[in-house]
């Protein structure tokens, strides 16, 4: 079962991959063809296939030569339960299901889910490396995938490679990872058609509000969604959404928007060990948008003007940079795991501190700072590292990659010494591999 937000390319991906892998895809769109619902009236997969063959007018051999694609499965949620019988009685028939707002159905299902018989895959907007491929920059993508190592960073990354990657990353920040926007940019190399696509995608998101009508009023959904780009990089507070509304009603709206994957919570956690969710405070959150390009357009930013900016300090003192890094960090997990984002904060009158993200690409907690430009103080990171006694931390900014030793004092006066892997934001997707290399170095030391 393929899960993801609207318009991230689920259906296209299944059709394209299915045709390459199996030669033929039999697609059943349960929303467009409601009459196909009657094909799933019992638990006999052979009878279901026979009825589908009659409805579709084509053979569906259960011998592994055809992929059965059940699209918009949320329109007939009881079909999800039927997948159990396909898995048990027709394991040789490959089946993929996908749908818009599918997580609503999964959260509210009133039938027995086929636990252990379905694998979930999560699809996000395109990352920067995929963007490189889409723009015909395969050598740059290969360099990021294969050649950007800790050893290469220590030796010094060629300035021309870094400059090229930074320029293209700035384009990704403005275009985002929604396939339609990337296609428009790759085709015309202009931000004008991208802005049109963004407006259409944002309108599509709002059109979906009608499907939430029995849960939360659409004006609350709109208010929360409009507030997300404005609160990027900050603790998300409902008072900033609408002081006249009760916070519980706005929380319900945010819950629905996150279920629809239109935005994602970044949850505060102590970060004392793994799993990162241990001791998390679900009430203390930041929120990022589904896509950095859509967030820029939602803020009504002039893409052409932003393209001329010198670094990632595009808006809100680097909040867009934090959005971009968070969005890419969601790609670093396994495809069958629900992506999650965490951060660390300490609220105190005289010693408040915050680390932008916490991740676990290897077997320990990794604190991550995000800076919009090439500099920036790291007082909060020093405090965290002094307290947790970790060997190394990561920072994303727009400077050339480097590894340096930090030897200073935390705000508490405690001495702190650690290695800092400082990376340009274009290398977020390289972090799991680089983390393994940094760990190996730490063990060797």
PLY file of the C-alpha trace (Angstrom):
ply
format ascii 1.0
element vertex 445
property float x
property float y
property float z
element edge 444
property int vertex1
property int vertex2
end_header
0.00 0.00 0.00
1.45 3.31 -1.12
0.79 6.24 1.22
1.46 9.91 0.61
-0.08 13.32 0.09
-2.09 14.35 -2.94
-0.14 14.98 -6.13
3.20 13.51 -4.98
3.12 11.05 -7.89
1.76 7.83 -6.38
-0.33 6.74 -9.37
2.29 7.74 -11.93
4.98 5.85 -10.04
2.94 2.65 -9.86
2.05 2.81 -13.56
5.61 3.55 -14.65
7.35 1.03 -12.41
4.67 -1.60 -12.97
5.01 -1.37 -16.75
8.79 -1.75 -16.49
8.70 -4.58 -13.97
5.74 -6.62 -15.21
5.03 -5.36 -18.71
1.36 -4.73 -17.98
-0.60 -2.94 -15.25
-4.31 -3.53 -14.73
-5.61 -0.40 -13.04
-8.86 -0.25 -11.11
-9.77 3.30 -10.12
-12.37 2.75 -7.42
-13.36 6.41 -7.32
-13.73 6.94 -11.06
-15.47 3.58 -11.60
-17.75 3.07 -8.58
-19.38 0.10 -10.28
-16.22 -1.93 -9.60
-17.09 -1.88 -5.89
-19.54 -4.72 -6.58
-16.63 -6.93 -7.64
-15.42 -7.11 -4.02
-18.62 -8.38 -2.40
-17.06 -11.56 -0.97
-13.73 -12.88 0.27
-12.97 -15.13 -2.69
-10.12 -13.48 -4.67
-10.66 -15.76 -7.68
-14.28 -14.67 -7.93
-13.23 -11.02 -7.45
-10.77 -11.32 -10.36
-13.41 -12.91 -12.59
-15.80 -10.03 -11.94
-13.07 -7.45 -12.52
-12.19 -9.11 -15.84
-15.80 -8.73 -16.95
-16.02 -5.10 -15.80
-12.67 -4.10 -17.32
-12.83 -6.25 -20.40
-9.33 -7.67 -19.95
-7.64 -10.74 -18.55
-5.94 -10.59 -15.15
-3.74 -13.69 -14.94
-2.63 -14.51 -11.40
0.79 -15.76 -12.46
3.02 -12.77 -11.71
2.92 -11.41 -15.25
0.50 -8.55 -14.44
0.38 -5.97 -11.64
-3.07 -5.28 -10.20
-3.28 -1.61 -9.17
-6.19 -0.57 -6.93
-6.14 3.23 -7.08
-8.22 5.64 -4.96
-8.90 2.75 -2.59
-10.14 5.18 0.07
-13.36 5.45 -1.97
-14.21 1.85 -1.00
-12.32 1.33 2.27
-13.75 -2.14 2.89
-11.64 -3.35 -0.04
-8.60 -2.90 2.21
-9.78 -5.84 4.32
-10.09 -7.99 1.18
-6.37 -7.68 0.51
-5.82 -10.31 3.18
-7.35 -12.98 0.99
-5.31 -11.96 -2.03
-2.13 -12.25 0.07
-3.09 -15.64 1.49
-4.72 -17.34 -1.51
-3.06 -15.59 -4.47
0.45 -14.69 -3.30
1.68 -14.94 -6.89
-0.49 -11.96 -7.93
1.27 -8.64 -7.18
-1.15 -6.01 -5.85
-0.51 -2.34 -5.09
-3.11 -0.07 -3.50
-2.94 3.72 -3.27
-5.27 6.61 -2.63
-5.73 10.24 -1.73
-6.43 11.01 1.94
-5.87 7.32 2.59
-4.67 8.02 6.11
-8.17 9.26 7.01
-9.48 5.81 6.17
-6.70 4.04 8.05
-7.34 6.18 11.15
-11.10 5.58 11.14
-11.43 2.04 9.75
-14.12 -0.09 11.33
-13.07 -3.37 9.78
-10.33 -5.88 10.43
-7.11 -4.74 8.77
-4.98 -7.52 7.23
-2.10 -7.07 9.66
1.10 -8.68 8.45
-0.21 -9.13 4.92
0.29 -5.56 3.72
3.55 -3.69 3.36
3.29 0.09 3.61
5.50 2.37 1.55
5.59 6.13 2.13
6.03 8.53 -0.78
7.22 12.10 -0.18
7.82 15.01 -2.59
10.96 14.67 -4.67
14.23 15.30 -2.87
17.18 17.29 -4.15
19.00 14.32 -5.69
15.87 13.35 -7.65
15.60 17.00 -8.67
19.14 16.81 -10.05
18.14 13.83 -12.19
14.99 15.61 -13.40
17.07 18.62 -14.48
19.54 16.46 -16.41
22.28 16.88 -13.79
23.11 13.18 -13.41
26.85 13.76 -12.75
25.99 16.03 -9.81
23.53 13.43 -8.48
26.19 10.71 -8.76
28.72 12.90 -6.94
26.29 13.33 -4.06
25.29 9.67 -4.04
28.75 8.15 -4.35
31.65 10.59 -4.01
30.76 12.99 -1.21
32.47 11.15 1.64
33.93 12.32 4.92
37.39 11.66 3.48
36.59 13.80 0.42
35.24 16.55 2.68
38.44 16.55 4.73
40.45 16.82 1.51
38.34 19.77 0.36
35.39 19.79 -2.03
36.17 21.53 -5.35
34.72 25.04 -5.31
33.12 24.69 -8.74
31.20 21.57 -7.64
30.04 23.24 -4.45
28.95 26.40 -6.29
27.02 24.38 -8.87
25.28 22.31 -6.20
24.38 25.43 -4.19
22.90 27.12 -7.27
20.79 24.09 -8.15
19.74 23.59 -4.54
18.50 27.18 -4.45
16.37 26.29 -7.48
14.98 23.25 -5.64
14.13 25.43 -2.63
12.03 27.64 -4.90
10.52 24.90 -7.07
10.06 22.29 -4.36
9.57 18.59 -4.92
6.01 18.29 -6.22
6.38 16.41 -9.52
4.22 18.80 -11.57
6.29 21.80 -10.42
9.58 19.99 -11.06
8.41 18.96 -14.52
7.44 22.56 -15.36
10.83 23.87 -14.23
12.83 21.14 -15.97
10.93 21.76 -19.19
11.07 25.56 -19.33
13.78 26.56 -16.79
11.52 29.40 -15.72
9.83 30.12 -12.40
6.69 31.57 -14.01
5.11 28.21 -14.90
6.25 26.88 -11.52
4.29 29.60 -9.74
1.20 28.65 -11.79
1.59 25.00 -10.80
1.99 25.94 -7.13
-1.21 27.98 -7.21
-3.08 25.08 -8.78
-1.74 22.59 -6.23
-2.62 24.84 -3.30
-6.12 25.27 -4.75
-6.42 21.48 -5.00
-5.51 21.16 -1.32
-8.24 23.64 -0.43
-10.75 21.84 -2.65
-10.15 18.76 -0.52
-11.42 20.62 2.54
-14.93 19.65 1.50
-13.98 16.03 2.26
-13.20 17.01 5.85
-16.52 18.82 6.31
-18.00 16.39 8.83
-14.91 16.72 11.03
-13.74 20.34 11.10
-15.13 23.50 9.51
-13.19 24.51 6.41
-12.36 27.99 7.72
-10.41 26.46 10.62
-8.51 24.22 8.21
-7.71 27.22 6.02
-6.59 29.29 9.00
-4.22 26.59 10.26
-2.83 25.84 6.80
-2.23 29.54 6.15
-0.43 29.86 9.47
2.02 27.00 8.90
4.33 28.90 6.49
4.17 31.96 8.75
5.25 29.93 11.79
8.06 27.96 10.14
11.03 27.60 12.45
9.02 28.60 15.52
7.12 26.78 18.23
3.66 26.39 16.69
1.03 28.18 18.78
-2.70 28.23 18.14
-2.99 31.81 19.37
-1.04 32.89 16.29
-3.56 31.10 14.10
-6.70 32.74 15.51
-7.01 34.26 18.97
-10.81 33.98 18.82
-10.85 30.22 18.24
-10.52 27.57 20.91
-7.16 25.79 20.69
-8.82 22.37 20.79
-10.74 23.16 17.60
-7.57 24.35 15.85
-5.70 21.28 17.07
-8.36 19.11 15.44
-7.77 21.00 12.20
-4.02 20.46 12.47
-4.61 16.77 13.18
-6.56 16.45 9.94
-4.00 18.38 7.91
-1.24 16.12 9.19
-3.34 13.04 8.42
-3.71 14.39 4.89
0.09 14.93 4.91
-0.36 18.56 3.93
1.95 19.43 6.82
4.08 17.58 9.37
4.67 18.00 13.08
8.21 18.34 14.45
7.84 17.13 18.04
9.90 18.20 21.03
11.81 15.37 22.70
14.47 15.21 25.42
16.79 13.35 23.06
18.43 11.38 25.87
18.55 8.20 23.84
16.74 6.00 21.36
13.99 5.82 20.36
13.75 9.54 19.85
10.07 9.48 20.74
10.78 8.41 24.31
9.59 11.18 26.61
8.41 13.34 23.69
6.11 16.27 24.46
3.40 16.12 21.81
2.08 19.53 22.92
5.35 21.30 22.12
5.72 21.23 18.38
6.93 23.00 15.32
5.19 22.40 11.99
6.59 22.26 8.49
4.70 22.33 5.21
4.37 19.40 2.84
6.69 21.12 0.36
9.15 24.01 0.45
8.05 25.30 -2.96
4.39 25.34 -1.93
5.34 27.05 1.34
7.12 29.83 -0.58
4.11 30.30 -2.83
1.71 30.20 0.12
3.68 33.11 1.56
3.12 34.88 -1.79
6.83 35.26 -2.30
8.21 36.44 -5.62
10.08 33.38 -6.88
12.04 35.38 -9.42
13.22 37.80 -6.72
14.10 34.99 -4.32
16.16 33.27 -7.00
18.57 36.22 -6.87
19.13 35.87 -3.10
22.71 35.28 -2.00
22.00 32.34 0.29
19.16 30.43 1.90
18.14 33.37 4.11
15.20 33.83 1.83
12.49 34.71 4.30
11.71 34.71 8.00
15.39 34.70 8.97
16.09 31.28 7.54
12.79 29.57 8.30
12.63 28.39 4.69
16.03 26.74 5.19
14.63 24.87 8.21
11.64 23.79 6.11
13.94 22.55 3.33
16.17 20.56 5.68
13.22 19.04 7.54
11.57 18.02 4.29
14.75 16.27 3.13
15.34 14.61 6.51
12.00 12.85 6.04
13.56 11.05 3.07
16.39 9.54 5.10
14.42 6.78 6.77
13.32 3.47 5.34
10.48 3.64 2.83
8.34 1.27 4.90
8.64 3.39 8.06
6.40 6.35 8.85
8.66 9.42 8.59
8.94 11.44 11.80
10.72 14.64 12.80
12.00 15.66 16.23
13.69 18.62 17.85
15.03 19.59 21.28
14.00 22.63 23.25
14.51 23.92 26.74
12.27 26.74 27.81
13.71 28.74 30.69
13.51 32.43 31.50
17.25 33.02 31.33
18.58 29.99 29.48
16.17 28.94 26.73
17.78 26.72 24.10
16.72 24.84 20.99
18.34 22.41 18.55
16.50 22.49 15.22
16.33 18.73 14.60
17.27 15.48 16.26
17.82 12.44 14.08
19.10 8.89 14.47
20.74 7.86 11.18
22.89 5.40 13.13
22.73 3.96 16.64
22.77 7.20 18.61
21.11 10.60 18.78
22.38 13.16 16.27
21.65 16.85 16.95
21.31 19.00 13.81
21.56 22.77 13.56
20.23 24.63 10.51
21.69 27.99 9.53
20.41 30.02 6.60
23.74 31.51 5.55
27.36 30.52 6.08
27.71 31.51 9.75
25.62 31.68 12.89
26.14 30.99 16.58
25.58 27.51 17.97
25.04 28.23 21.66
22.11 25.81 21.99
24.04 23.04 20.27
26.94 23.55 22.69
24.55 23.19 25.63
23.05 19.99 24.22
26.45 18.46 23.44
27.83 19.34 26.89
24.86 17.65 28.52
24.67 14.54 26.31
28.44 13.95 25.91
28.11 12.96 22.25
31.11 12.56 19.95
29.84 14.62 17.05
27.01 16.77 15.73
25.85 18.06 12.34
25.12 21.48 10.93
23.51 22.43 7.62
24.18 25.80 6.05
25.35 27.15 2.69
29.13 26.99 3.30
31.43 24.39 1.75
31.50 21.01 3.53
33.98 20.63 6.37
34.71 18.65 9.50
35.98 20.68 12.43
36.64 20.22 16.11
34.60 22.44 18.43
36.44 23.19 21.66
34.60 25.81 23.69
32.39 26.38 26.71
28.64 26.00 26.85
26.45 28.81 28.15
26.45 26.95 31.46
30.23 27.41 31.63
30.85 23.71 31.13
33.68 22.87 28.72
32.54 21.05 25.59
34.54 19.38 22.85
33.10 17.54 19.86
33.47 17.07 16.11
31.13 19.05 13.87
30.17 17.74 10.45
29.24 20.95 8.64
27.40 20.34 5.39
25.66 22.45 2.77
21.92 21.86 2.83
22.18 20.14 -0.56
23.79 17.16 1.25
20.95 16.34 3.67
20.19 13.12 1.81
23.84 12.06 2.19
23.60 12.20 5.98
22.96 8.48 6.69
26.08 7.43 4.80
28.22 10.24 6.20
26.97 9.45 9.73
28.24 5.88 9.42
31.61 7.22 8.33
31.74 9.70 11.21
30.85 6.94 13.66
33.63 4.77 12.26
36.10 7.62 12.70
34.93 8.19 16.27
35.40 4.53 17.14
38.83 4.54 15.51
39.84 7.58 17.54
0 1
1 2
2 3
3 4
4 5
5 6
6 7
7 8
8 9
9 10
10 11
11 12
12 13
13 14
14 15
15 16
16 17
17 18
18 19
19 20
20 21
21 22
22 23
23 24
24 25
25 26
26 27
27 28
28 29
29 30
30 31
31 32
32 33
33 34
34 35
35 36
36 37
37 38
38 39
39 40
40 41
41 42
42 43
43 44
44 45
45 46
46 47
47 48
48 49
49 50
50 51
51 52
52 53
53 54
54 55
55 56
56 57
57 58
58 59
59 60
60 61
61 62
62 63
63 64
64 65
65 66
66 67
67 68
68 69
69 70
70 71
71 72
72 73
73 74
74 75
75 76
76 77
77 78
78 79
79 80
80 81
81 82
82 83
83 84
84 85
85 86
86 87
87 88
88 89
89 90
90 91
91 92
92 93
93 94
94 95
95 96
96 97
97 98
98 99
99 100
100 101
101 102
102 103
103 104
104 105
105 106
106 107
107 108
108 109
109 110
110 111
111 112
112 113
113 114
114 115
115 116
116 117
117 118
118 119
119 120
120 121
121 122
122 123
123 124
124 125
125 126
126 127
127 128
128 129
129 130
130 131
131 132
132 133
133 134
134 135
135 136
136 137
137 138
138 139
139 140
140 141
141 142
142 143
143 144
144 145
145 146
146 147
147 148
148 149
149 150
150 151
151 152
152 153
153 154
154 155
155 156
156 157
157 158
158 159
159 160
160 161
161 162
162 163
163 164
164 165
165 166
166 167
167 168
168 169
169 170
170 171
171 172
172 173
173 174
174 175
175 176
176 177
177 178
178 179
179 180
180 181
181 182
182 183
183 184
184 185
185 186
186 187
187 188
188 189
189 190
190 191
191 192
192 193
193 194
194 195
195 196
196 197
197 198
198 199
199 200
200 201
201 202
202 203
203 204
204 205
205 206
206 207
207 208
208 209
209 210
210 211
211 212
212 213
213 214
214 215
215 216
216 217
217 218
218 219
219 220
220 221
221 222
222 223
223 224
224 225
225 226
226 227
227 228
228 229
229 230
230 231
231 232
232 233
233 234
234 235
235 236
236 237
237 238
238 239
239 240
240 241
241 242
242 243
243 244
244 245
245 246
246 247
247 248
248 249
249 250
250 251
251 252
252 253
253 254
254 255
255 256
256 257
257 258
258 259
259 260
260 261
261 262
262 263
263 264
264 265
265 266
266 267
267 268
268 269
269 270
270 271
271 272
272 273
273 274
274 275
275 276
276 277
277 278
278 279
279 280
280 281
281 282
282 283
283 284
284 285
285 286
286 287
287 288
288 289
289 290
290 291
291 292
292 293
293 294
294 295
295 296
296 297
297 298
298 299
299 300
300 301
301 302
302 303
303 304
304 305
305 306
306 307
307 308
308 309
309 310
310 311
311 312
312 313
313 314
314 315
315 316
316 317
317 318
318 319
319 320
320 321
321 322
322 323
323 324
324 325
325 326
326 327
327 328
328 329
329 330
330 331
331 332
332 333
333 334
334 335
335 336
336 337
337 338
338 339
339 340
340 341
341 342
342 343
343 344
344 345
345 346
346 347
347 348
348 349
349 350
350 351
351 352
352 353
353 354
354 355
355 356
356 357
357 358
358 359
359 360
360 361
361 362
362 363
363 364
364 365
365 366
366 367
367 368
368 369
369 370
370 371
371 372
372 373
373 374
374 375
375 376
376 377
377 378
378 379
379 380
380 381
381 382
382 383
383 384
384 385
385 386
386 387
387 388
388 389
389 390
390 391
391 392
392 393
393 394
394 395
395 396
396 397
397 398
398 399
399 400
400 401
401 402
402 403
403 404
404 405
405 406
406 407
407 408
408 409
409 410
410 411
411 412
412 413
413 414
414 415
415 416
416 417
417 418
418 419
419 420
420 421
421 422
422 423
423 424
424 425
425 426
426 427
427 428
428 429
429 430
430 431
431 432
432 433
433 434
434 435
435 436
436 437
437 438
438 439
439 440
440 441
441 442
442 443
443 444
